[in-house]
Amino acid sequence: MTRFHWLVSALCYAAFILAKAPDIPPAEALLLLSALFFVPIAIRLIRHENSLSQLIIRMFPIAACSASFSLIFYSPFFSFVWLCYTGMIALFGALRIWERGGRRLEEVSIDCGLLYLPFGGFWLFAYTLNLEVMNFGLLIVLLTAVHFHYSAVFLPIFNGMLGRKLKRKNRLYKTVTWIIMMSPFLIAIGISFSKIIDLIAVSLYLAAIYCGGFLLWHISFKNKIARRFVIFSSVMLMLTIACSLIYSYGVFRGRPTFTIQEMIWIHGLVNAIAVIIPALIGWHLERPDPAREKHDGKRLSRIFGTWRIGADFLNRQRLKSRISYQGLADDMGIFRTSEFRPEMLPPMMIDFYENTADYVLKAEIAWRPWFKPFAFFYQMISVRIGQIHLGMRSGWQAMNGSIIGVDSDKDGRENVRAWVRTNEEGETIFVALYSVHTHEKTTYMNIALPLPFSHMTGILKPKAEDGCLILTSRQPQSARGDEGIFLSTRAGTFKLPLAERFKMKAAGQDRLFAFHRMWLFGIRFLDIQYDIEKKDSAS
């Protein structure tokens, strides 16, 4: 927060206090305290700047005034403005997840907190509309809004900060993280439908928080003062969550130990003063760094597609180069690592990649049964676009291919060449732009497929296993590389929840078989088999 933001927040909060004095509603005061001070500090704590985060910061004064006026005047208009602002914050979290392709659990935990915030905005909107959602009284509606401006948001964020400090994410941390991320929903279901579910959810929540506190005690901090603040916050949270369990147990028995008004002071005020504030101070002093992703825009193509790609895309966009290429790679020796030694593979396999134009291909495409309905509608689009058009035909079909030089200056990568493949009907199957890049002594195959106003890039790592060539976008758990599948647009580059694996093996002296498998969110959806022969052998 800048000084101007602090001033705006202070003035808005002062206006609320003056308007409500002398009978200041404690729940409303707690909600506004989070909206005006805690939320913007937490966004800064994440340390992820992009155009959307900058817009969120610039729009904060308007959002702060709207949050304040919504409770001063009970105005649905101003609460709706705040709801839209929380939606922007949730979008920021969703885009962070997309950029990483869902990787890094500690960052997902942080983003989960951001995604919960619009629920708080919605319940505030319902409160100002005087709307009793699901037969809940207005006080419960307000307290639900408070819940989604406090623990539902900040505990996942603080848990993510803990994860950033952990050198190794063990099973305990992963379990704690999933419980913390799921608990707001489980507790909401319990409150709405079942006292037993509510009691179980709060018990799991308590166990996760205590286990998180155990992990917190065993990590090292750069700043000793920061550690004291964070530990104090954790201890106080353990006490307040224990009170919540006592309250839930009392409700379950039908004899509440505390009244709702008492819980507002015990669970609400103490959480704000003794949990949220010390934790924000501590983590701000410590400033744990997020893990950096390996890939960057310098390794990705600058060529974006138009509404139609097709086999003539390079001609239409004037992207052809006078340089001619014979294969997908000039020398497979550039990929040499401890996992890939070209001499361990049959010579024909190396020759295929270095002299691709000398080979003919047949392919058999098999969509997994669960994906066939999506593939049916997808082919209607892909045939018009002329890119990644696999169709629904069963059996073997011939693929005609050509290698075309691409203007590397316009592409931004080195020695770019296109492999354009069409089917027997003349429809374009693939227009793929091949290059390589090297990072940390590992050379990757870098394949860009132009899409409408974007492109999808597969970064594949070569391996040699048992006489087979493997190209994979999957990263092993024990190492971090550049492998992955990315979507690039004018707005930025995002890691997709896709994975692919090619496996090529020799079938005698004059034939190769290749198996291409793809996964979506870890679920296999496509298999392609290739039968590859040299042109003189095939004839």
QUINOR-V994084 format. One record per backbone hydrogen bond with DSSP energy under -1.0 kcal/mol. CO is the residue of the C=O (numbers start at 0). NH is the residue of the N-H. If there is no record, write none. Layout:
BEGIN
co:CO nh:NH
co:CO nh:NH
END
This chain:
BEGIN
co:1 nh:5
co:2 nh:6
co:3 nh:7
co:4 nh:8
co:5 nh:9
co:6 nh:10
co:7 nh:11
co:8 nh:12
co:9 nh:13
co:10 nh:14
co:11 nh:15
co:12 nh:16
co:13 nh:17
co:14 nh:18
co:15 nh:19
co:16 nh:20
co:21 nh:23
co:24 nh:28
co:25 nh:29
co:26 nh:30
co:27 nh:31
co:28 nh:32
co:29 nh:33
co:30 nh:34
co:31 nh:35
co:32 nh:36
co:32 nh:37
co:33 nh:38
co:36 nh:40
co:37 nh:41
co:38 nh:42
co:39 nh:43
co:40 nh:44
co:41 nh:45
co:49 nh:53
co:50 nh:54
co:51 nh:55
co:52 nh:56
co:53 nh:57
co:54 nh:58
co:58 nh:62
co:59 nh:63
co:60 nh:64
co:61 nh:65
co:62 nh:66
co:63 nh:67
co:64 nh:68
co:65 nh:69
co:67 nh:71
co:68 nh:72
co:74 nh:78
co:75 nh:79
co:76 nh:80
co:77 nh:81
co:78 nh:82
co:79 nh:83
co:80 nh:84
co:81 nh:85
co:82 nh:86
co:83 nh:87
co:84 nh:88
co:85 nh:89
co:86 nh:90
co:87 nh:91
co:88 nh:92
co:89 nh:93
co:90 nh:94
co:91 nh:95
co:92 nh:96
co:93 nh:97
co:94 nh:98
co:95 nh:99
co:96 nh:101
co:103 nh:107
co:104 nh:108
co:105 nh:109
co:106 nh:110
co:107 nh:111
co:108 nh:112
co:109 nh:113
co:110 nh:114
co:111 nh:115
co:115 nh:118
co:116 nh:120
co:117 nh:121
co:118 nh:122
co:119 nh:123
co:120 nh:124
co:121 nh:125
co:122 nh:126
co:123 nh:127
co:124 nh:128
co:125 nh:130
co:126 nh:129
co:130 nh:132
co:131 nh:134
co:132 nh:135
co:136 nh:140
co:137 nh:141
co:138 nh:142
co:139 nh:143
co:140 nh:144
co:141 nh:145
co:142 nh:146
co:143 nh:147
co:145 nh:148
co:146 nh:151
co:149 nh:152
co:149 nh:153
co:150 nh:154
co:152 nh:156
co:153 nh:157
co:154 nh:158
co:155 nh:159
co:156 nh:160
co:157 nh:161
co:158 nh:162
co:159 nh:163
co:160 nh:164
co:161 nh:165
co:167 nh:169
co:169 nh:173
co:170 nh:174
co:171 nh:175
co:172 nh:176
co:173 nh:177
co:174 nh:178
co:175 nh:179
co:176 nh:180
co:177 nh:181
co:178 nh:182
co:181 nh:185
co:182 nh:186
co:183 nh:187
co:184 nh:188
co:185 nh:189
co:186 nh:190
co:187 nh:191
co:188 nh:192
co:189 nh:193
co:193 nh:197
co:194 nh:198
co:195 nh:199
co:196 nh:200
co:197 nh:201
co:198 nh:202
co:199 nh:203
co:200 nh:204
co:201 nh:205
co:202 nh:206
co:203 nh:207
co:204 nh:208
co:205 nh:209
co:206 nh:210
co:207 nh:211
co:208 nh:212
co:209 nh:213
co:210 nh:214
co:211 nh:215
co:212 nh:216
co:215 nh:218
co:222 nh:226
co:223 nh:227
co:224 nh:228
co:225 nh:229
co:226 nh:230
co:227 nh:231
co:228 nh:232
co:229 nh:233
co:230 nh:234
co:231 nh:235
co:232 nh:236
co:233 nh:237
co:234 nh:238
co:235 nh:239
co:236 nh:240
co:237 nh:241
co:238 nh:242
co:239 nh:243
co:240 nh:244
co:241 nh:245
co:242 nh:246
co:243 nh:247
co:244 nh:248
co:245 nh:249
co:246 nh:250
co:247 nh:251
co:248 nh:252
co:249 nh:254
co:258 nh:262
co:259 nh:263
co:260 nh:264
co:261 nh:265
co:262 nh:266
co:262 nh:267
co:263 nh:268
co:264 nh:269
co:267 nh:271
co:268 nh:272
co:269 nh:273
co:270 nh:274
co:270 nh:275
co:271 nh:276
co:274 nh:278
co:275 nh:279
co:276 nh:280
co:277 nh:281
co:278 nh:282
co:279 nh:283
co:280 nh:284
co:281 nh:285
co:282 nh:286
co:295 nh:298
co:296 nh:299
co:304 nh:452
co:309 nh:312
co:311 nh:315
co:312 nh:316
co:313 nh:318
co:314 nh:317
co:318 nh:406
co:325 nh:356
co:330 nh:333
co:331 nh:334
co:332 nh:335
co:338 nh:463
co:339 nh:336
co:340 nh:343
co:341 nh:344
co:345 nh:348
co:345 nh:349
co:346 nh:350
co:347 nh:351
co:348 nh:352
co:349 nh:353
co:350 nh:354
co:352 nh:327
co:352 nh:328
co:354 nh:357
co:355 nh:358
co:357 nh:534
co:359 nh:532
co:360 nh:398
co:361 nh:530
co:362 nh:396
co:363 nh:528
co:365 nh:526
co:367 nh:370
co:370 nh:374
co:371 nh:375
co:372 nh:376
co:373 nh:377
co:374 nh:378
co:377 nh:381
co:378 nh:382
co:380 nh:384
co:381 nh:385
co:381 nh:386
co:384 nh:308
co:385 nh:309
co:396 nh:362
co:399 nh:421
co:401 nh:419
co:403 nh:417
co:404 nh:320
co:406 nh:410
co:407 nh:411
co:410 nh:301
co:415 nh:405
co:416 nh:433
co:417 nh:403
co:418 nh:431
co:419 nh:401
co:420 nh:428
co:420 nh:429
co:421 nh:399
co:422 nh:425
co:426 nh:422
co:428 nh:388
co:429 nh:420
co:431 nh:418
co:432 nh:447
co:433 nh:416
co:434 nh:445
co:436 nh:443
co:438 nh:441
co:441 nh:438
co:443 nh:436
co:444 nh:459
co:445 nh:434
co:446 nh:457
co:447 nh:432
co:448 nh:455
co:450 nh:304
co:450 nh:453
co:453 nh:304
co:453 nh:450
co:454 nh:487
co:455 nh:448
co:456 nh:485
co:457 nh:446
co:458 nh:483
co:459 nh:444
co:460 nh:471
co:462 nh:469
co:464 nh:467
co:467 nh:464
co:468 nh:503
co:469 nh:462
co:470 nh:501
co:471 nh:460
co:475 nh:478
co:483 nh:458
co:484 nh:495
co:485 nh:456
co:486 nh:493
co:487 nh:454
co:491 nh:488
co:493 nh:486
co:495 nh:497
co:496 nh:520
co:498 nh:518
co:499 nh:472
co:500 nh:516
co:501 nh:470
co:502 nh:514
co:503 nh:468
co:504 nh:512
co:510 nh:506
co:511 nh:531
co:512 nh:504
co:513 nh:529
co:514 nh:502
co:515 nh:527
co:516 nh:500
co:517 nh:524
co:517 nh:525
co:518 nh:498
co:519 nh:522
co:522 nh:519
co:524 nh:367
co:525 nh:517
co:526 nh:365
co:527 nh:515
co:528 nh:363
co:529 nh:513
co:530 nh:361
co:531 nh:511
co:532 nh:359
co:533 nh:537
co:534 nh:538
END
